[in-house]
Amino acid sequence: MIKTELERVLPGDIEKRSFEIITEELGDRVLDPENELVIKRVIHTTADFDYADSLIFSEHAVELAKAAIKEGVRFITDTNMGKSGVNRAALQKCGCTVDCFMADEDVAEAAKRLGTTRACASMEKAADLGGDCIFAVGNAPTALVRLYELIKEGRLKPKLVIGVPVGFVNVVQSKEMILSLPDTPFIVARGRKGGSNVAAAICNALLYQCI
């Protein structure tokens, strides 16, 4: 029988120790200082070091997002799971809010009437409400595609688009569409990987830097 020896870490030090391990395992890899905390938070959430390479940041996306947060920006997610993952205490301290419209009756009705997904209709609702938001898409590529279209149509000017849907159908393509936007700040997980947990982790990494 192989003897297993547990690492002795106090409950309050587990997260700190986790980030120490992440830094150790990254080795000589040098991360952009502006983006480092976001990348490490995503690795901490997923235990997946591929994100050190696949997370793509537009120029000064993190600094622009932090400036928006300090002004009390509204976060919009494409899933209630993503919404639940955004730290409530951090939101409150920063004077920010988070919304998800996926379960709203008017969104369901609009999706049925127009023959689109609820995710797509929820982005339409966000655009109709006005205001400059941070959009965190971790599940639905159709939400990301509609965001791209709304931006190109001039109906929406997000403070940041977090594009990290996970899956196979139109996931890669939707992310590449966001990457092609010249004047929209973005953080995108290139490829098939992502998820609502990743979207929430990025939101939290940004919020924690503003507390």
C-alpha positions as CSV (number, residue, x, y, z in Angstrom):
1,M,0.0,0.0,0.0
2,I,1.3,3.5,-1.0
3,K,1.5,5.8,2.0
4,T,-0.3,9.1,1.5
5,E,1.0,12.1,3.4
6,L,-1.3,15.1,3.5
7,E,0.1,18.6,3.4
8,R,-0.7,20.3,6.7
9,V,-2.4,23.7,5.8
10,L,-4.6,25.7,8.1
11,P,-8.1,26.3,6.6
12,G,-7.5,30.1,6.3
13,D,-4.3,29.4,4.3
14,I,-5.5,27.0,1.7
15,E,-6.1,29.6,-1.0
16,K,-2.8,31.2,-0.3
17,R,-1.0,27.8,-0.5
18,S,-2.9,27.0,-3.7
19,F,-1.6,30.2,-5.4
20,E,2.0,29.3,-4.1
21,I,1.7,25.9,-5.8
22,I,0.4,27.6,-9.0
23,T,3.4,30.0,-9.0
24,E,5.8,27.1,-8.4
25,E,4.3,25.0,-11.2
26,L,4.4,27.8,-13.7
27,G,8.2,27.7,-13.1
28,D,10.1,30.1,-15.3
29,R,7.0,31.1,-17.2
30,V,6.7,35.0,-17.1
31,L,3.1,36.3,-17.2
32,D,2.2,39.8,-18.1
33,P,2.0,41.6,-14.7
34,E,-1.3,43.3,-15.7
35,N,-3.0,40.0,-16.5
36,E,-1.2,37.7,-14.0
37,L,-3.9,37.7,-11.3
38,V,-6.6,36.9,-13.7
39,I,-4.7,34.0,-15.2
40,K,-3.8,32.6,-11.9
41,R,-7.4,32.9,-10.6
42,V,-8.6,30.9,-13.6
43,I,-6.0,28.3,-13.0
44,H,-6.9,28.2,-9.3
45,T,-10.6,27.6,-10.3
46,T,-9.9,24.9,-12.9
47,A,-6.5,23.4,-12.0
48,D,-5.8,23.7,-15.7
49,F,-2.5,25.4,-16.7
50,D,-3.5,25.6,-20.3
51,Y,-5.2,28.9,-19.5
52,A,-1.7,30.4,-19.1
53,D,-1.6,30.2,-22.9
54,S,-5.2,30.3,-24.1
55,L,-6.4,33.4,-22.2
56,I,-6.2,36.3,-24.7
57,F,-6.4,39.9,-23.5
58,S,-7.0,42.9,-25.6
59,E,-4.6,45.8,-24.8
60,H,-5.1,47.1,-21.3
61,A,-8.4,45.1,-20.9
62,V,-7.8,44.5,-17.2
63,E,-7.0,48.2,-16.4
64,L,-10.0,49.3,-18.4
65,A,-12.3,46.8,-16.6
66,K,-10.9,47.9,-13.2
67,A,-11.7,51.6,-14.1
68,A,-15.3,50.6,-15.0
69,I,-15.6,48.6,-11.7
70,K,-14.5,51.6,-9.7
71,E,-17.4,53.5,-11.3
72,G,-19.9,50.8,-10.3
73,V,-20.3,48.9,-13.5
74,R,-23.1,46.3,-14.1
75,F,-22.0,42.7,-14.8
76,I,-24.2,40.7,-17.2
77,T,-23.8,36.9,-17.3
78,D,-25.3,34.3,-19.6
79,T,-26.1,31.8,-16.9
80,N,-27.4,31.9,-13.3
81,M,-24.5,29.7,-12.4
82,G,-22.1,32.3,-13.6
83,K,-24.1,35.0,-11.7
84,S,-24.0,32.9,-8.5
85,G,-20.3,32.5,-8.8
86,V,-19.5,36.3,-8.8
87,N,-18.6,37.2,-5.2
88,R,-21.4,39.2,-3.6
89,A,-19.3,40.9,-1.0
90,A,-16.8,42.1,-3.6
91,L,-19.6,43.4,-5.8
92,Q,-21.1,45.3,-2.8
93,K,-17.8,46.8,-1.8
94,C,-17.2,48.0,-5.4
95,G,-20.7,49.4,-5.8
96,C,-21.4,47.0,-8.7
97,T,-24.3,44.7,-9.6
98,V,-24.7,41.4,-11.5
99,D,-27.7,40.3,-13.6
100,C,-28.7,37.3,-15.6
101,F,-31.8,37.5,-17.8
102,M,-31.9,33.9,-19.0
103,A,-34.9,32.9,-16.8
104,D,-37.0,36.1,-17.4
105,E,-40.4,35.5,-19.0
106,D,-39.9,38.2,-21.6
107,V,-36.6,36.7,-22.7
108,A,-38.3,33.3,-23.1
109,E,-41.1,34.9,-25.1
110,A,-38.7,36.9,-27.3
111,A,-36.6,33.7,-28.0
112,K,-39.8,31.8,-29.0
113,R,-41.1,34.6,-31.2
114,L,-37.8,35.2,-33.0
115,G,-36.7,31.6,-33.2
116,T,-33.5,32.3,-31.3
117,T,-31.9,30.9,-28.1
118,R,-32.7,32.4,-24.7
119,A,-29.0,33.3,-24.5
120,C,-29.3,35.4,-27.6
121,A,-32.5,37.1,-26.4
122,S,-30.9,37.8,-23.0
123,M,-28.2,39.8,-24.8
124,E,-30.9,41.7,-26.7
125,K,-32.5,42.6,-23.4
126,A,-29.3,43.8,-21.9
127,A,-28.7,46.0,-25.0
128,D,-32.2,47.5,-24.7
129,L,-31.6,48.4,-21.1
130,G,-28.8,50.7,-22.1
131,G,-25.7,51.5,-20.1
132,D,-22.1,50.2,-20.5
133,C,-21.7,46.8,-18.9
134,I,-19.2,44.0,-18.5
135,F,-20.5,40.9,-20.2
136,A,-19.4,37.5,-18.9
137,V,-20.3,34.7,-21.2
138,G,-19.3,31.2,-20.0
139,N,-21.8,28.9,-21.6
140,A,-23.6,30.0,-24.7
141,P,-21.8,30.8,-27.9
142,T,-25.0,32.2,-29.3
143,A,-24.8,34.9,-26.6
144,L,-21.3,35.7,-27.7
145,V,-22.3,35.8,-31.4
146,R,-25.2,38.2,-30.6
147,L,-22.9,40.4,-28.6
148,Y,-20.6,40.6,-31.6
149,E,-23.5,41.6,-33.8
150,L,-24.9,44.2,-31.4
151,I,-21.4,45.8,-31.1
152,K,-21.0,45.8,-34.9
153,E,-24.5,47.4,-35.3
154,G,-23.5,50.1,-32.8
155,R,-26.2,49.2,-30.3
156,L,-23.8,48.2,-27.6
157,K,-20.4,49.4,-26.4
158,P,-19.4,47.1,-23.5
159,K,-16.7,48.0,-21.0
160,L,-15.4,44.5,-21.4
161,V,-16.5,41.2,-23.0
162,I,-15.4,38.1,-21.2
163,G,-15.8,35.3,-23.8
164,V,-15.2,31.9,-22.3
165,P,-18.0,29.6,-23.4
166,V,-17.2,25.9,-23.3
167,G,-18.2,23.2,-25.8
168,F,-18.1,22.2,-29.4
169,V,-20.7,23.8,-31.6
170,N,-19.7,27.4,-32.7
171,V,-17.7,27.8,-29.5
172,V,-14.3,28.4,-31.2
173,Q,-15.9,30.5,-34.0
174,S,-17.8,32.8,-31.5
175,K,-14.6,33.5,-29.6
176,E,-12.7,34.3,-32.8
177,M,-15.5,36.8,-33.7
178,I,-14.9,38.7,-30.4
179,L,-11.1,38.6,-31.0
180,S,-11.7,40.3,-34.3
181,L,-13.3,43.4,-32.7
182,P,-10.8,46.3,-32.9
183,D,-12.3,48.7,-30.3
184,T,-13.9,46.4,-27.7
185,P,-11.9,45.3,-24.6
186,F,-12.0,41.6,-24.2
187,I,-10.7,38.6,-22.3
188,V,-11.2,35.4,-24.3
189,A,-10.3,31.8,-23.7
190,R,-9.2,30.7,-27.1
191,G,-10.3,27.2,-28.1
192,R,-13.0,24.9,-26.7
193,K,-12.3,25.3,-23.0
194,G,-14.2,27.6,-20.6
195,G,-17.3,27.5,-18.6
196,S,-19.5,29.6,-16.2
197,N,-17.0,28.9,-13.4
198,V,-14.2,30.5,-15.6
199,A,-16.4,33.5,-16.4
200,A,-17.1,34.0,-12.7
201,A,-13.4,33.5,-11.8
202,I,-12.4,36.3,-14.2
203,C,-15.1,38.6,-12.8
204,N,-13.8,37.9,-9.3
205,A,-10.2,38.4,-10.2
206,L,-11.1,41.9,-11.5
207,L,-13.3,42.7,-8.5
208,Y,-10.7,41.6,-5.9
209,Q,-8.2,44.1,-7.5
210,C,-10.6,47.0,-6.8
211,I,-11.4,46.3,-3.2
